[in-house]
Amino acid sequence: MANRVRIRCINKTDRMNPHERIKNVGGQNADGGRWKQSVDQTVREIESREWEFFVTEGGRTVDVIVATHNGNKYIKTTADGIQPDNLLSLPECP
């Protein structure tokens, strides 16, 4: 069974392409400590089924999945179409 964790923040690049704009995601551990990792690591963990990630949007839980656009893997929420807006709307990670 995969570990499940909430993404609470992101770090963006200066790229305009929404599929390449997120470089890191992060959150808070159960002990209150912070975590942050690259999108590439997040993609690997989702694909290995070791971890599942989600965001909370308007009081509901939305899963984060791996998608591919023009041969490049990126993450988005299941509620998003092609644009990963739910993730892009999260605050910046420290």
PDB file with one MODEL, atoms N, CA, C and O in Angstrom:
MODEL        1
ATOM      1  N   MET A   1       0.847  -1.183   0.000  1.00  0.00           N
ATOM      2  CA  MET A   1       0.000   0.000   0.000  1.00  0.00           C
ATOM      3  C   MET A   1       0.893   1.246   0.000  1.00  0.00           C
ATOM      4  O   MET A   1       1.860   1.337   0.756  1.00  0.00           O
ATOM      5  N   ALA A   2       0.552   2.176  -0.842  1.00  0.00           N
ATOM      6  CA  ALA A   2       1.340   3.402  -0.997  1.00  0.00           C
ATOM      7  C   ALA A   2       1.140   4.345   0.185  1.00  0.00           C
ATOM      8  O   ALA A   2       0.062   4.413   0.776  1.00  0.00           O
ATOM      9  N   ASN A   3       2.206   5.067   0.510  1.00  0.00           N
ATOM     10  CA  ASN A   3       2.110   6.152   1.480  1.00  0.00           C
ATOM     11  C   ASN A   3       1.380   7.306   0.804  1.00  0.00           C
ATOM     12  O   ASN A   3       1.556   7.535  -0.392  1.00  0.00           O
ATOM     13  N   ARG A   4       0.568   8.029   1.557  1.00  0.00           N
ATOM     14  CA  ARG A   4      -0.231   9.121   0.995  1.00  0.00           C
ATOM     15  C   ARG A   4       0.139  10.420   1.698  1.00  0.00           C
ATOM     16  O   ARG A   4       0.160  10.481   2.928  1.00  0.00           O
ATOM     17  N   VAL A   5       0.432  11.460   0.916  1.00  0.00           N
ATOM     18  CA  VAL A   5       0.894  12.717   1.490  1.00  0.00           C
ATOM     19  C   VAL A   5       0.314  13.900   0.717  1.00  0.00           C
ATOM     20  O   VAL A   5       0.119  13.838  -0.497  1.00  0.00           O
ATOM     21  N   ARG A   6       0.048  14.965   1.448  1.00  0.00           N
ATOM     22  CA  ARG A   6      -0.534  16.173   0.853  1.00  0.00           C
ATOM     23  C   ARG A   6       0.554  17.138   0.388  1.00  0.00           C
ATOM     24  O   ARG A   6       1.492  17.437   1.127  1.00  0.00           O
ATOM     25  N   ILE A   7       0.416  17.616  -0.833  1.00  0.00           N
ATOM     26  CA  ILE A   7       1.281  18.672  -1.344  1.00  0.00           C
ATOM     27  C   ILE A   7       0.652  19.996  -0.931  1.00  0.00           C
ATOM     28  O   ILE A   7      -0.514  20.257  -1.227  1.00  0.00           O
ATOM     29  N   ARG A   8       1.433  20.832  -0.244  1.00  0.00           N
ATOM     30  CA  ARG A   8       0.917  22.099   0.270  1.00  0.00           C
ATOM     31  C   ARG A   8       1.555  23.320  -0.384  1.00  0.00           C
ATOM     32  O   ARG A   8       1.040  24.432  -0.265  1.00  0.00           O
ATOM     33  N   CYS A   9       2.697  23.111  -1.090  1.00  0.00           N
ATOM     34  CA  CYS A   9       3.389  24.240  -1.697  1.00  0.00           C
ATOM     35  C   CYS A   9       4.193  23.765  -2.903  1.00  0.00           C
ATOM     36  O   CYS A   9       4.440  22.572  -3.079  1.00  0.00           O
ATOM     37  N   ILE A  10       4.591  24.726  -3.725  1.00  0.00           N
ATOM     38  CA  ILE A  10       5.401  24.424  -4.912  1.00  0.00           C
ATOM     39  C   ILE A  10       6.465  25.505  -5.078  1.00  0.00           C
ATOM     40  O   ILE A  10       6.371  26.583  -4.492  1.00  0.00           O
ATOM     41  N   ASN A  11       7.472  25.198  -5.881  1.00  0.00           N
ATOM     42  CA  ASN A  11       8.405  26.205  -6.376  1.00  0.00           C
ATOM     43  C   ASN A  11       8.308  26.188  -7.880  1.00  0.00           C
ATOM     44  O   ASN A  11       8.348  25.128  -8.504  1.00  0.00           O
ATOM     45  N   LYS A  12       8.180  27.372  -8.467  1.00  0.00           N
ATOM     46  CA  LYS A  12       8.023  27.511  -9.909  1.00  0.00           C
ATOM     47  C   LYS A  12       9.346  27.894 -10.557  1.00  0.00           C
ATOM     48  O   LYS A  12      10.224  28.483  -9.926  1.00  0.00           O
ATOM     49  N   THR A  13       9.464  27.546 -11.826  1.00  0.00           N
ATOM     50  CA  THR A  13      10.565  28.033 -12.643  1.00  0.00           C
ATOM     51  C   THR A  13      10.093  29.321 -13.300  1.00  0.00           C
ATOM     52  O   THR A  13       8.966  29.760 -13.074  1.00  0.00           O
ATOM     53  N   ASP A  14      10.949  29.923 -14.109  1.00  0.00           N
ATOM     54  CA  ASP A  14      10.539  31.130 -14.833  1.00  0.00           C
ATOM     55  C   ASP A  14       9.981  30.800 -16.216  1.00  0.00           C
ATOM     56  O   ASP A  14       9.755  31.701 -17.024  1.00  0.00           O
ATOM     57  N   ARG A  15       9.759  29.528 -16.490  1.00  0.00           N
ATOM     58  CA  ARG A  15       9.228  29.121 -17.797  1.00  0.00           C
ATOM     59  C   ARG A  15       7.738  29.431 -17.882  1.00  0.00           C
ATOM     60  O   ARG A  15       7.025  29.389 -16.880  1.00  0.00           O
ATOM     61  N   MET A  16       7.286  29.738 -19.072  1.00  0.00           N
ATOM     62  CA  MET A  16       5.873  30.066 -19.269  1.00  0.00           C
ATOM     63  C   MET A  16       5.015  28.817 -19.516  1.00  0.00           C
ATOM     64  O   MET A  16       3.814  28.831 -19.248  1.00  0.00           O
ATOM     65  N   ASN A  17       5.627  27.737 -20.026  1.00  0.00           N
ATOM     66  CA  ASN A  17       4.898  26.510 -20.304  1.00  0.00           C
ATOM     67  C   ASN A  17       4.393  25.917 -18.982  1.00  0.00           C
ATOM     68  O   ASN A  17       5.209  25.597 -18.118  1.00  0.00           O
ATOM     69  N   PRO A  18       3.079  25.760 -18.795  1.00  0.00           N
ATOM     70  CA  PRO A  18       2.556  25.257 -17.531  1.00  0.00           C
ATOM     71  C   PRO A  18       3.032  23.843 -17.199  1.00  0.00           C
ATOM     72  O   PRO A  18       3.037  23.456 -16.030  1.00  0.00           O
ATOM     73  N   HIS A  19       3.433  23.062 -18.216  1.00  0.00           N
ATOM     74  CA  HIS A  19       3.901  21.697 -17.979  1.00  0.00           C
ATOM     75  C   HIS A  19       5.327  21.674 -17.447  1.00  0.00           C
ATOM     76  O   HIS A  19       5.782  20.638 -16.962  1.00  0.00           O
ATOM     77  N   GLU A  20       6.038  22.785 -17.525  1.00  0.00           N
ATOM     78  CA  GLU A  20       7.423  22.857 -17.075  1.00  0.00           C
ATOM     79  C   GLU A  20       7.611  23.888 -15.970  1.00  0.00           C
ATOM     80  O   GLU A  20       8.746  24.153 -15.573  1.00  0.00           O
ATOM     81  N   ARG A  21       6.550  24.467 -15.472  1.00  0.00           N
ATOM     82  CA  ARG A  21       6.678  25.576 -14.516  1.00  0.00           C
ATOM     83  C   ARG A  21       6.931  25.137 -13.085  1.00  0.00           C
ATOM     84  O   ARG A  21       7.486  25.913 -12.307  1.00  0.00           O
ATOM     85  N   ILE A  22       6.555  23.944 -12.710  1.00  0.00           N
ATOM     86  CA  ILE A  22       6.760  23.491 -11.340  1.00  0.00           C
ATOM     87  C   ILE A  22       8.053  22.690 -11.283  1.00  0.00           C
ATOM     88  O   ILE A  22       8.226  21.729 -12.033  1.00  0.00           O
ATOM     89  N   LYS A  23       8.974  23.090 -10.382  1.00  0.00           N
ATOM     90  CA  LYS A  23      10.226  22.340 -10.250  1.00  0.00           C
ATOM     91  C   LYS A  23      10.279  21.549  -8.950  1.00  0.00           C
ATOM     92  O   LYS A  23      10.926  20.503  -8.899  1.00  0.00           O
ATOM     93  N   ASN A  24       9.612  22.024  -7.891  1.00  0.00           N
ATOM     94  CA  ASN A  24       9.579  21.327  -6.607  1.00  0.00           C
ATOM     95  C   ASN A  24       8.175  21.345  -6.035  1.00  0.00           C
ATOM     96  O   ASN A  24       7.384  22.247  -6.310  1.00  0.00           O
ATOM     97  N   VAL A  25       7.883  20.336  -5.237  1.00  0.00           N
ATOM     98  CA  VAL A  25       6.655  20.306  -4.447  1.00  0.00           C
ATOM     99  C   VAL A  25       7.054  20.059  -2.999  1.00  0.00           C
ATOM    100  O   VAL A  25       8.132  19.528  -2.729  1.00  0.00           O
ATOM    101  N   GLY A  26       6.192  20.442  -2.074  1.00  0.00           N
ATOM    102  CA  GLY A  26       6.523  20.248  -0.669  1.00  0.00           C
ATOM    103  C   GLY A  26       5.293  20.179   0.198  1.00  0.00           C
ATOM    104  O   GLY A  26       4.163  20.350  -0.258  1.00  0.00           O
ATOM    105  N   GLY A  27       5.553  19.922   1.467  1.00  0.00           N
ATOM    106  CA  GLY A  27       4.465  19.825   2.418  1.00  0.00           C
ATOM    107  C   GLY A  27       4.983  19.753   3.825  1.00  0.00           C
ATOM    108  O   GLY A  27       6.080  20.222   4.128  1.00  0.00           O
ATOM    109  N   GLN A  28       4.181  19.158   4.686  1.00  0.00           N
ATOM    110  CA  GLN A  28       4.518  19.064   6.099  1.00  0.00           C
ATOM    111  C   GLN A  28       4.358  17.626   6.553  1.00  0.00           C
ATOM    112  O   GLN A  28       3.357  16.979   6.247  1.00  0.00           O
ATOM    113  N   ASN A  29       5.352  17.125   7.287  1.00  0.00           N
ATOM    114  CA  ASN A  29       5.295  15.778   7.855  1.00  0.00           C
ATOM    115  C   ASN A  29       4.370  15.746   9.058  1.00  0.00           C
ATOM    116  O   ASN A  29       3.990  16.792   9.585  1.00  0.00           O
ATOM    117  N   ALA A  30       4.013  14.560   9.486  1.00  0.00           N
ATOM    118  CA  ALA A  30       3.158  14.393  10.666  1.00  0.00           C
ATOM    119  C   ALA A  30       3.793  15.002  11.917  1.00  0.00           C
ATOM    120  O   ALA A  30       3.083  15.443  12.821  1.00  0.00           O
ATOM    121  N   ASP A  31       5.133  15.027  11.971  1.00  0.00           N
ATOM    122  CA  ASP A  31       5.829  15.585  13.134  1.00  0.00           C
ATOM    123  C   ASP A  31       6.000  17.102  13.055  1.00  0.00           C
ATOM    124  O   ASP A  31       6.620  17.704  13.932  1.00  0.00           O
ATOM    125  N   GLY A  32       5.446  17.727  11.997  1.00  0.00           N
ATOM    126  CA  GLY A  32       5.528  19.172  11.839  1.00  0.00           C
ATOM    127  C   GLY A  32       6.692  19.642  10.992  1.00  0.00           C
ATOM    128  O   GLY A  32       6.748  20.810  10.607  1.00  0.00           O
ATOM    129  N   GLY A  33       7.633  18.737  10.694  1.00  0.00           N
ATOM    130  CA  GLY A  33       8.762  19.097   9.840  1.00  0.00           C
ATOM    131  C   GLY A  33       8.321  19.273   8.399  1.00  0.00           C
ATOM    132  O   GLY A  33       7.309  18.716   7.975  1.00  0.00           O
ATOM    133  N   ARG A  34       9.084  20.048   7.656  1.00  0.00           N
ATOM    134  CA  ARG A  34       8.762  20.290   6.250  1.00  0.00           C
ATOM    135  C   ARG A  34       9.529  19.333   5.347  1.00  0.00           C
ATOM    136  O   ARG A  34      10.621  18.876   5.686  1.00  0.00           O
ATOM    137  N   TRP A  35       8.941  19.040   4.196  1.00  0.00           N
ATOM    138  CA  TRP A  35       9.630  18.273   3.174  1.00  0.00           C
ATOM    139  C   TRP A  35       9.493  19.004   1.846  1.00  0.00           C
ATOM    140  O   TRP A  35       8.537  19.749   1.630  1.00  0.00           O
ATOM    141  N   LYS A  36      10.453  18.784   0.963  1.00  0.00           N
ATOM    142  CA  LYS A  36      10.412  19.354  -0.384  1.00  0.00           C
ATOM    143  C   LYS A  36      11.217  18.437  -1.285  1.00  0.00           C
ATOM    144  O   LYS A  36      12.273  17.937  -0.895  1.00  0.00           O
ATOM    145  N   GLN A  37      10.713  18.218  -2.497  1.00  0.00           N
ATOM    146  CA  GLN A  37      11.426  17.376  -3.450  1.00  0.00           C
ATOM    147  C   GLN A  37      11.112  17.821  -4.865  1.00  0.00           C
ATOM    148  O   GLN A  37      10.156  18.558  -5.104  1.00  0.00           O
ATOM    149  N   SER A  38      11.935  17.362  -5.802  1.00  0.00           N
ATOM    150  CA  SER A  38      11.775  17.731  -7.206  1.00  0.00           C
ATOM    151  C   SER A  38      10.547  17.060  -7.818  1.00  0.00           C
ATOM    152  O   SER A  38      10.061  16.042  -7.324  1.00  0.00           O
ATOM    153  N   VAL A  39      10.065  17.652  -8.895  1.00  0.00           N
ATOM    154  CA  VAL A  39       8.960  17.038  -9.634  1.00  0.00           C
ATOM    155  C   VAL A  39       9.405  15.703 -10.218  1.00  0.00           C
ATOM    156  O   VAL A  39       8.625  14.752 -10.250  1.00  0.00           O
ATOM    157  N   ASP A  40      10.656  15.621 -10.682  1.00  0.00           N
ATOM    158  CA  ASP A  40      11.156  14.350 -11.219  1.00  0.00           C
ATOM    159  C   ASP A  40      11.077  13.233 -10.176  1.00  0.00           C
ATOM    160  O   ASP A  40      10.671  12.115 -10.491  1.00  0.00           O
ATOM    161  N   GLN A  41      11.465  13.538  -8.937  1.00  0.00           N
ATOM    162  CA  GLN A  41      11.364  12.554  -7.855  1.00  0.00           C
ATOM    163  C   GLN A  41       9.909  12.196  -7.592  1.00  0.00           C
ATOM    164  O   GLN A  41       9.587  11.029  -7.369  1.00  0.00           O
ATOM    165  N   THR A  42       9.037  13.178  -7.616  1.00  0.00           N
ATOM    166  CA  THR A  42       7.613  12.945  -7.389  1.00  0.00           C
ATOM    167  C   THR A  42       7.036  12.044  -8.477  1.00  0.00           C
ATOM    168  O   THR A  42       6.261  11.133  -8.182  1.00  0.00           O
ATOM    169  N   VAL A  43       7.409  12.293  -9.728  1.00  0.00           N
ATOM    170  CA  VAL A  43       6.957  11.446 -10.836  1.00  0.00           C
ATOM    171  C   VAL A  43       7.406  10.005 -10.605  1.00  0.00           C
ATOM    172  O   VAL A  43       6.609   9.078 -10.754  1.00  0.00           O
ATOM    173  N   ARG A  44       8.677   9.810 -10.243  1.00  0.00           N
ATOM    174  CA  ARG A  44       9.191   8.449 -10.003  1.00  0.00           C
ATOM    175  C   ARG A  44       8.431   7.753  -8.879  1.00  0.00           C
ATOM    176  O   ARG A  44       8.113   6.568  -8.978  1.00  0.00           O
ATOM    177  N   GLU A  45       8.144   8.491  -7.814  1.00  0.00           N
ATOM    178  CA  GLU A  45       7.450   7.883  -6.679  1.00  0.00           C
ATOM    179  C   GLU A  45       5.997   7.535  -7.001  1.00  0.00           C
ATOM    180  O   GLU A  45       5.485   6.519  -6.531  1.00  0.00           O
ATOM    181  N   ILE A  46       5.338   8.365  -7.794  1.00  0.00           N
ATOM    182  CA  ILE A  46       3.969   8.047  -8.211  1.00  0.00           C
ATOM    183  C   ILE A  46       3.981   6.831  -9.129  1.00  0.00           C
ATOM    184  O   ILE A  46       3.174   5.916  -8.963  1.00  0.00           O
ATOM    185  N   GLU A  47       4.890   6.820 -10.092  1.00  0.00           N
ATOM    186  CA  GLU A  47       4.943   5.697 -11.045  1.00  0.00           C
ATOM    187  C   GLU A  47       5.339   4.380 -10.379  1.00  0.00           C
ATOM    188  O   GLU A  47       4.906   3.314 -10.815  1.00  0.00           O
ATOM    189  N   SER A  48       6.158   4.443  -9.327  1.00  0.00           N
ATOM    190  CA  SER A  48       6.553   3.223  -8.620  1.00  0.00           C
ATOM    191  C   SER A  48       5.461   2.743  -7.663  1.00  0.00           C
ATOM    192  O   SER A  48       5.536   1.649  -7.104  1.00  0.00           O
ATOM    193  N   ARG A  49       4.447   3.590  -7.489  1.00  0.00           N
ATOM    194  CA  ARG A  49       3.325   3.314  -6.580  1.00  0.00           C
ATOM    195  C   ARG A  49       3.759   3.254  -5.115  1.00  0.00           C
ATOM    196  O   ARG A  49       3.045   2.720  -4.266  1.00  0.00           O
ATOM    197  N   GLU A  50       4.939   3.812  -4.832  1.00  0.00           N
ATOM    198  CA  GLU A  50       5.415   3.886  -3.457  1.00  0.00           C
ATOM    199  C   GLU A  50       4.691   4.995  -2.686  1.00  0.00           C
ATOM    200  O   GLU A  50       4.407   4.861  -1.496  1.00  0.00           O
ATOM    201  N   TRP A  51       4.402   6.088  -3.389  1.00  0.00           N
ATOM    202  CA  TRP A  51       3.750   7.247  -2.788  1.00  0.00           C
ATOM    203  C   TRP A  51       2.560   7.681  -3.630  1.00  0.00           C
ATOM    204  O   TRP A  51       2.548   7.518  -4.850  1.00  0.00           O
ATOM    205  N   GLU A  52       1.566   8.235  -2.956  1.00  0.00           N
ATOM    206  CA  GLU A  52       0.448   8.909  -3.603  1.00  0.00           C
ATOM    207  C   GLU A  52       0.425  10.327  -3.050  1.00  0.00           C
ATOM    208  O   GLU A  52       0.647  10.540  -1.858  1.00  0.00           O
ATOM    209  N   PHE A  53       0.158  11.289  -3.913  1.00  0.00           N
ATOM    210  CA  PHE A  53       0.131  12.687  -3.521  1.00  0.00           C
ATOM    211  C   PHE A  53      -1.249  13.259  -3.806  1.00  0.00           C
ATOM    212  O   PHE A  53      -1.954  12.801  -4.705  1.00  0.00           O
ATOM    213  N   PHE A  54      -1.622  14.266  -3.028  1.00  0.00           N
ATOM    214  CA  PHE A  54      -2.910  14.921  -3.229  1.00  0.00           C
ATOM    215  C   PHE A  54      -2.804  16.373  -2.806  1.00  0.00           C
ATOM    216  O   PHE A  54      -1.867  16.759  -2.106  1.00  0.00           O
ATOM    217  N   VAL A  55      -3.767  17.177  -3.234  1.00  0.00           N
ATOM    218  CA  VAL A  55      -3.925  18.550  -2.767  1.00  0.00           C
ATOM    219  C   VAL A  55      -5.353  18.689  -2.265  1.00  0.00           C
ATOM    220  O   VAL A  55      -6.228  17.900  -2.620  1.00  0.00           O
ATOM    221  N   THR A  56      -5.575  19.691  -1.446  1.00  0.00           N
ATOM    222  CA  THR A  56      -6.919  19.998  -0.980  1.00  0.00           C
ATOM    223  C   THR A  56      -7.364  21.260  -1.697  1.00  0.00           C
ATOM    224  O   THR A  56      -6.717  22.304  -1.605  1.00  0.00           O
ATOM    225  N   GLU A  57      -8.469  21.154  -2.407  1.00  0.00           N
ATOM    226  CA  GLU A  57      -8.985  22.257  -3.233  1.00  0.00           C
ATOM    227  C   GLU A  57     -10.431  22.501  -2.852  1.00  0.00           C
ATOM    228  O   GLU A  57     -11.287  21.647  -3.082  1.00  0.00           O
ATOM    229  N   GLY A  58     -10.711  23.655  -2.275  1.00  0.00           N
ATOM    230  CA  GLY A  58     -12.087  23.989  -1.913  1.00  0.00           C
ATOM    231  C   GLY A  58     -12.717  22.998  -0.958  1.00  0.00           C
ATOM    232  O   GLY A  58     -13.912  22.720  -1.052  1.00  0.00           O
ATOM    233  N   GLY A  59     -11.924  22.459  -0.034  1.00  0.00           N
ATOM    234  CA  GLY A  59     -12.442  21.517   0.946  1.00  0.00           C
ATOM    235  C   GLY A  59     -12.516  20.075   0.483  1.00  0.00           C
ATOM    236  O   GLY A  59     -12.937  19.205   1.244  1.00  0.00           O
ATOM    237  N   ARG A  60     -12.114  19.807  -0.750  1.00  0.00           N
ATOM    238  CA  ARG A  60     -12.135  18.417  -1.227  1.00  0.00           C
ATOM    239  C   ARG A  60     -10.719  17.963  -1.563  1.00  0.00           C
ATOM    240  O   ARG A  60      -9.852  18.775  -1.885  1.00  0.00           O
ATOM    241  N   THR A  61     -10.504  16.666  -1.484  1.00  0.00           N
ATOM    242  CA  THR A  61      -9.206  16.078  -1.779  1.00  0.00           C
ATOM    243  C   THR A  61      -9.142  15.703  -3.249  1.00  0.00           C
ATOM    244  O   THR A  61     -10.041  15.051  -3.780  1.00  0.00           O
ATOM    245  N   VAL A  62      -8.045  16.133  -3.907  1.00  0.00           N
ATOM    246  CA  VAL A  62      -7.859  15.862  -5.330  1.00  0.00           C
ATOM    247  C   VAL A  62      -6.503  15.186  -5.504  1.00  0.00           C
ATOM    248  O   VAL A  62      -5.486  15.704  -5.043  1.00  0.00           O
ATOM    249  N   ASP A  63      -6.485  14.034  -6.164  1.00  0.00           N
ATOM    250  CA  ASP A  63      -5.251  13.282  -6.365  1.00  0.00           C
ATOM    251  C   ASP A  63      -4.341  13.933  -7.392  1.00  0.00           C
ATOM    252  O   ASP A  63      -4.800  14.581  -8.333  1.00  0.00           O
ATOM    253  N   VAL A  64      -3.042  13.747  -7.193  1.00  0.00           N
ATOM    254  CA  VAL A  64      -2.019  14.202  -8.135  1.00  0.00           C
ATOM    255  C   VAL A  64      -1.592  12.992  -8.960  1.00  0.00           C
ATOM    256  O   VAL A  64      -1.320  11.923  -8.414  1.00  0.00           O
ATOM    257  N   ILE A  65      -1.535  13.169 -10.275  1.00  0.00           N
ATOM    258  CA  ILE A  65      -1.168  12.086 -11.181  1.00  0.00           C
ATOM    259  C   ILE A  65      -0.040  12.541 -12.104  1.00  0.00           C
ATOM    260  O   ILE A  65       0.290  13.725 -12.174  1.00  0.00           O
ATOM    261  N   VAL A  66       0.538  11.575 -12.805  1.00  0.00           N
ATOM    262  CA  VAL A  66       1.558  11.859 -13.812  1.00  0.00           C
ATOM    263  C   VAL A  66       0.867  11.943 -15.167  1.00  0.00           C
ATOM    264  O   VAL A  66       0.040  11.096 -15.505  1.00  0.00           O
ATOM    265  N   ALA A  67       1.208  12.960 -15.931  1.00  0.00           N
ATOM    266  CA  ALA A  67       0.689  13.128 -17.287  1.00  0.00           C
ATOM    267  C   ALA A  67       1.879  13.358 -18.216  1.00  0.00           C
ATOM    268  O   ALA A  67       2.984  13.652 -17.759  1.00  0.00           O
ATOM    269  N   THR A  68       1.648  13.224 -19.502  1.00  0.00           N
ATOM    270  CA  THR A  68       2.699  13.444 -20.497  1.00  0.00           C
ATOM    271  C   THR A  68       2.191  14.421 -21.537  1.00  0.00           C
ATOM    272  O   THR A  68       1.064  14.311 -22.019  1.00  0.00           O
ATOM    273  N   HIS A  69       3.045  15.387 -21.877  1.00  0.00           N
ATOM    274  CA  HIS A  69       2.731  16.362 -22.924  1.00  0.00           C
ATOM    275  C   HIS A  69       3.977  16.531 -23.776  1.00  0.00           C
ATOM    276  O   HIS A  69       5.044  16.874 -23.267  1.00  0.00           O
ATOM    277  N   ASN A  70       3.841  16.289 -25.073  1.00  0.00           N
ATOM    278  CA  ASN A  70       4.979  16.373 -26.002  1.00  0.00           C
ATOM    279  C   ASN A  70       6.166  15.541 -25.523  1.00  0.00           C
ATOM    280  O   ASN A  70       7.315  15.960 -25.665  1.00  0.00           O
ATOM    281  N   GLY A  71       5.895  14.371 -24.961  1.00  0.00           N
ATOM    282  CA  GLY A  71       6.941  13.465 -24.511  1.00  0.00           C
ATOM    283  C   GLY A  71       7.541  13.785 -23.154  1.00  0.00           C
ATOM    284  O   GLY A  71       8.427  13.065 -22.693  1.00  0.00           O
ATOM    285  N   ASN A  72       7.079  14.854 -22.497  1.00  0.00           N
ATOM    286  CA  ASN A  72       7.616  15.239 -21.188  1.00  0.00           C
ATOM    287  C   ASN A  72       6.615  14.899 -20.094  1.00  0.00           C
ATOM    288  O   ASN A  72       5.433  15.227 -20.200  1.00  0.00           O
ATOM    289  N   LYS A  73       7.092  14.243 -19.044  1.00  0.00           N
ATOM    290  CA  LYS A  73       6.236  13.901 -17.919  1.00  0.00           C
ATOM    291  C   LYS A  73       6.161  15.080 -16.965  1.00  0.00           C
ATOM    292  O   LYS A  73       7.147  15.782 -16.739  1.00  0.00           O
ATOM    293  N   TYR A  74       4.982  15.283 -16.414  1.00  0.00           N
ATOM    294  CA  TYR A  74       4.751  16.324 -15.425  1.00  0.00           C
ATOM    295  C   TYR A  74       3.654  15.847 -14.487  1.00  0.00           C
ATOM    296  O   TYR A  74       3.049  14.800 -14.715  1.00  0.00           O
ATOM    297  N   ILE A  75       3.399  16.608 -13.439  1.00  0.00           N
ATOM    298  CA  ILE A  75       2.335  16.241 -12.509  1.00  0.00           C
ATOM    299  C   ILE A  75       1.185  17.224 -12.626  1.00  0.00           C
ATOM    300  O   ILE A  75       1.377  18.400 -12.936  1.00  0.00           O
ATOM    301  N   LYS A  76      -0.002  16.725 -12.377  1.00  0.00           N
ATOM    302  CA  LYS A  76      -1.205  17.551 -12.364  1.00  0.00           C
ATOM    303  C   LYS A  76      -2.212  16.866 -11.466  1.00  0.00           C
ATOM    304  O   LYS A  76      -2.008  15.720 -11.066  1.00  0.00           O
ATOM    305  N   THR A  77      -3.288  17.546 -11.147  1.00  0.00           N
ATOM    306  CA  THR A  77      -4.340  16.915 -10.354  1.00  0.00           C
ATOM    307  C   THR A  77      -5.376  16.301 -11.280  1.00  0.00           C
ATOM    308  O   THR A  77      -5.513  16.706 -12.435  1.00  0.00           O
ATOM    309  N   THR A  78      -6.089  15.335 -10.771  1.00  0.00           N
ATOM    310  CA  THR A  78      -7.107  14.662 -11.581  1.00  0.00           C
ATOM    311  C   THR A  78      -8.221  15.610 -11.977  1.00  0.00           C
ATOM    312  O   THR A  78      -8.911  15.370 -12.969  1.00  0.00           O
ATOM    313  N   ALA A  79      -8.411  16.685 -11.219  1.00  0.00           N
ATOM    314  CA  ALA A  79      -9.479  17.646 -11.529  1.00  0.00           C
ATOM    315  C   ALA A  79      -9.094  18.601 -12.655  1.00  0.00           C
ATOM    316  O   ALA A  79      -9.962  19.242 -13.249  1.00  0.00           O
ATOM    317  N   ASP A  80      -7.798  18.698 -12.952  1.00  0.00           N
ATOM    318  CA  ASP A  80      -7.334  19.598 -14.006  1.00  0.00           C
ATOM    319  C   ASP A  80      -7.468  18.942 -15.366  1.00  0.00           C
ATOM    320  O   ASP A  80      -7.395  17.719 -15.490  1.00  0.00           O
ATOM    321  N   GLY A  81      -7.663  19.765 -16.384  1.00  0.00           N
ATOM    322  CA  GLY A  81      -7.611  19.262 -17.751  1.00  0.00           C
ATOM    323  C   GLY A  81      -6.157  19.159 -18.151  1.00  0.00           C
ATOM    324  O   GLY A  81      -5.389  18.425 -17.529  1.00  0.00           O
ATOM    325  N   ILE A  82      -5.773  19.890 -19.186  1.00  0.00           N
ATOM    326  CA  ILE A  82      -4.383  19.881 -19.623  1.00  0.00           C
ATOM    327  C   ILE A  82      -3.532  20.803 -18.769  1.00  0.00           C
ATOM    328  O   ILE A  82      -2.341  20.542 -18.596  1.00  0.00           O
ATOM    329  N   GLN A  83      -4.097  21.865 -18.234  1.00  0.00           N
ATOM    330  CA  GLN A  83      -3.342  22.837 -17.435  1.00  0.00           C
ATOM    331  C   GLN A  83      -3.292  22.384 -15.970  1.00  0.00           C
ATOM    332  O   GLN A  83      -4.336  22.085 -15.392  1.00  0.00           O
ATOM    333  N   PRO A  84      -2.100  22.328 -15.358  1.00  0.00           N
ATOM    334  CA  PRO A  84      -1.994  21.919 -13.953  1.00  0.00           C
ATOM    335  C   PRO A  84      -2.278  23.076 -12.994  1.00  0.00           C
ATOM    336  O   PRO A  84      -1.415  23.431 -12.192  1.00  0.00           O
ATOM    337  N   ASP A  85      -3.460  23.661 -13.063  1.00  0.00           N
ATOM    338  CA  ASP A  85      -3.792  24.872 -12.315  1.00  0.00           C
ATOM    339  C   ASP A  85      -3.904  24.670 -10.811  1.00  0.00           C
ATOM    340  O   ASP A  85      -3.488  25.546 -10.052  1.00  0.00           O
ATOM    341  N   ASN A  86      -4.452  23.546 -10.352  1.00  0.00           N
ATOM    342  CA  ASN A  86      -4.576  23.345  -8.915  1.00  0.00           C
ATOM    343  C   ASN A  86      -3.211  23.394  -8.246  1.00  0.00           C
ATOM    344  O   ASN A  86      -3.075  23.975  -7.170  1.00  0.00           O
ATOM    345  N   LEU A  87      -2.212  22.804  -8.855  1.00  0.00           N
ATOM    346  CA  LEU A  87      -0.867  22.849  -8.297  1.00  0.00           C
ATOM    347  C   LEU A  87      -0.263  24.229  -8.432  1.00  0.00           C
ATOM    348  O   LEU A  87       0.371  24.719  -7.497  1.00  0.00           O
ATOM    349  N   LEU A  88      -0.448  24.871  -9.583  1.00  0.00           N
ATOM    350  CA  LEU A  88       0.130  26.204  -9.799  1.00  0.00           C
ATOM    351  C   LEU A  88      -0.444  27.253  -8.856  1.00  0.00           C
ATOM    352  O   LEU A  88       0.187  28.284  -8.624  1.00  0.00           O
ATOM    353  N   SER A  89      -1.627  27.005  -8.313  1.00  0.00           N
ATOM    354  CA  SER A  89      -2.238  27.982  -7.420  1.00  0.00           C
ATOM    355  C   SER A  89      -1.753  27.833  -5.962  1.00  0.00           C
ATOM    356  O   SER A  89      -2.100  28.656  -5.116  1.00  0.00           O
ATOM    357  N   LEU A  90      -0.963  26.800  -5.667  1.00  0.00           N
ATOM    358  CA  LEU A  90      -0.442  26.623  -4.312  1.00  0.00           C
ATOM    359  C   LEU A  90       0.616  27.675  -4.004  1.00  0.00           C
ATOM    360  O   LEU A  90       1.251  28.194  -4.921  1.00  0.00           O
ATOM    361  N   PRO A  91       0.815  27.996  -2.728  1.00  0.00           N
ATOM    362  CA  PRO A  91       1.840  28.977  -2.373  1.00  0.00           C
ATOM    363  C   PRO A  91       3.257  28.434  -2.633  1.00  0.00           C
ATOM    364  O   PRO A  91       3.463  27.229  -2.782  1.00  0.00           O
ATOM    365  N   GLU A  92       4.208  29.348  -2.680  1.00  0.00           N
ATOM    366  CA  GLU A  92       5.622  28.975  -2.858  1.00  0.00           C
ATOM    367  C   GLU A  92       6.148  28.285  -1.597  1.00  0.00           C
ATOM    368  O   GLU A  92       5.831  28.687  -0.477  1.00  0.00           O
ATOM    369  N   CYS A  93       6.954  27.244  -1.797  1.00  0.00           N
ATOM    370  CA  CYS A  93       7.621  26.563  -0.679  1.00  0.00           C
ATOM    371  C   CYS A  93       8.765  27.443  -0.185  1.00  0.00           C
ATOM    372  O   CYS A  93       9.405  28.139  -0.973  1.00  0.00           O
ATOM    373  N   PRO A  94       9.021  27.408   1.129  1.00  0.00           N
ATOM    374  CA  PRO A  94      10.179  28.147   1.649  1.00  0.00           C
ATOM    375  C   PRO A  94      11.491  27.507   1.206  1.00  0.00           C
ATOM    376  O   PRO A  94      12.565  27.998   1.553  1.00  0.00           O
TER     377      PRO A  94
ENDMDL
END
